[in-house]
Amino acid sequence: MTKRNYNSPVRALAAAETRERIIAAGARLLRKDASIVNFSLDVVAKAAGVTRLTVYNQFGSRRGLLEAVFDEIAREGGLFDLAEALAMPDPRAALDRVVAIFCTFWSHDPAIGGLNQAIATDPEFGDSLFERNERRRELLTALLSRIVSKHAGKRAMQDAVDLIFVLTSYPTFAALSPRRSTEEVCWLLQTACHAVVDGLK
């Protein structure tokens, strides 16, 4: 008797579609009043029209689900373009592009502001966003190592990374954006980043 193939393409496609539906439901819940309080496997499962076990089997935990939802929000907001920016041959142009990508991302989704404020009320959520922000710091460190003179000291390099890390953060964007367009904020931040880099020469 021939064994049934449980890894058939149809089954895999159905699982992928279910996963996408769950992630979409999770993203909708996060965007709804930018609330993290009610974000749970049970609530997301109900919103997606699946069982809690299905969500658990796909993501393993609330944190795993959060990471998948954040990845989708990042993709929709253009953060996946960062890899292409880092590959640019001119590191200064790459820095400008990185700043522009983050400005577009911060302005893309009105829920992002509320989600950043929710860090203080949900440790697990805060840990996840903290780790993602640290990836931005690592990205900037790699990029500035291509720009800054090898004669610059380790402390000066760290100061430059920290300053540009702050300049490309959501709170900085939010503080500058009420009276400026996204393009104006982007230009202002790019100019400030240039000043930081030039100060290390």
Beta strands, then each sheet from edge to edge (+ up, - down):
end
